[in-house]
């Protein structure tokens, strides 16, 4: 019978330490990712508001009137399912044609 000498490998303690380090890194990373998600949604909403403002100006030049969101959808300037920000905020057009966003009423 041959005796196995110099067996190389990881012990259970070493594996547990590696798993602990990975768990700590994940626990640190997840809150940072969720914070970034809200920042991305906020920037996406600002970009959407600017895009709608551009569509309002285009409609104003074409039709010589300040549109509502329904007017923009009916004239094909916006898609019917894209009238709110990606984060759920409601997009409004004031009577003087200024576009803004606000949180939806609960």
C-alpha distance (Angstrom), angle and dihedral (degrees) to the residues before:
residue distance angle dihedral
X1 . . .
X2 3.72 . .
X3 3.75 120.2 .
X4 3.76 115.9 -139.5
X5 3.74 110.6 -126.3
X6 3.76 130.0 -174.7
X7 3.77 95.5 16.1
X8 3.78 106.8 -168.7
X9 3.78 124.7 -157.7
X10 3.77 144.7 97.2
X11 3.75 122.8 -65.0
X12 3.78 121.9 -135.4
X13 3.81 90.9 -106.4
X14 3.80 92.0 54.1
X15 3.81 91.1 50.2
X16 3.82 91.1 49.4
X17 3.80 91.1 50.9
X18 3.81 90.8 51.6
X19 3.81 90.4 48.8
X20 3.82 90.1 49.7
X21 3.81 91.7 51.8
X22 3.82 91.7 49.0
X23 3.82 90.9 48.8
X24 3.81 92.0 51.1
X25 3.82 91.3 49.6
X26 3.81 91.3 50.3
X27 3.82 91.1 47.6
X28 3.81 89.0 54.1
X29 3.81 95.2 44.7
X30 3.83 101.3 48.2
X31 3.85 97.8 64.2
X32 3.82 90.2 48.2
X33 3.80 91.1 52.4
X34 3.81 92.3 50.6
X35 3.82 90.7 50.0
X36 3.79 90.0 52.3
X37 3.80 91.4 50.1
X38 3.80 91.6 60.4
X39 3.82 90.8 47.4
X40 3.80 90.3 51.5
X41 3.82 90.8 50.1
X42 3.81 90.6 50.2
X43 3.81 92.8 50.5
X44 3.80 90.4 44.9
X45 3.80 90.0 54.6
X46 3.80 92.1 49.8
X47 3.81 90.2 50.5
X48 3.81 91.0 48.3
X49 3.82 91.5 50.6
X50 3.82 89.7 51.6
X51 3.80 90.6 49.2
X52 3.83 91.5 50.7
X53 3.82 88.9 48.1
X54 3.80 87.8 56.1
X55 3.80 90.4 50.2
X56 3.82 90.3 49.8
X57 3.81 90.0 53.2
X58 3.79 91.1 47.6
X59 3.82 91.2 49.7
X60 3.80 90.0 47.0
X61 3.83 91.1 54.1
X62 3.82 93.0 45.6
X63 3.80 100.5 41.6
X64 3.83 102.2 23.7
X65 3.83 90.3 -129.5
X66 3.79 138.9 93.5
X67 3.82 109.0 -107.4
X68 3.77 133.9 -142.5
X69 3.79 121.3 -138.3
X70 3.81 88.3 -98.8
X71 3.82 90.1 53.9
X72 3.80 91.3 52.1
X73 3.80 91.6 50.5
X74 3.81 93.6 45.0
X75 3.82 92.3 49.7
X76 3.82 92.1 47.6
X77 3.79 97.8 -111.7
X78 3.81 90.8 120.1
X79 3.80 133.9 23.4
X80 3.80 115.6 -112.4
X81 3.82 92.9 -120.4
X82 3.82 93.8 47.9
X83 3.79 103.8 66.1
X84 3.82 97.5 108.0
X85 3.79 133.0 59.0
X86 3.81 118.7 -92.6
X87 3.82 89.1 -110.0
X88 3.83 91.6 54.9
X89 3.80 99.1 -101.1
X90 3.80 115.2 144.6
X91 3.81 117.0 -115.3
X92 3.81 115.5 -139.7
X93 3.79 132.8 -170.0
X94 3.81 115.2 -151.3
X95 3.80 123.2 -142.6
X96 3.81 89.9 -99.1
X97 3.83 92.5 52.6
X98 3.80 100.7 -101.8
X99 3.81 114.0 143.4
X100 3.81 120.4 -143.6
X101 3.77 138.6 160.7
X102 3.78 131.6 -131.7
X103 3.76 136.8 177.7
X104 3.79 113.0 -91.6
X105 3.80 117.3 -98.6
X106 3.78 112.3 -105.4
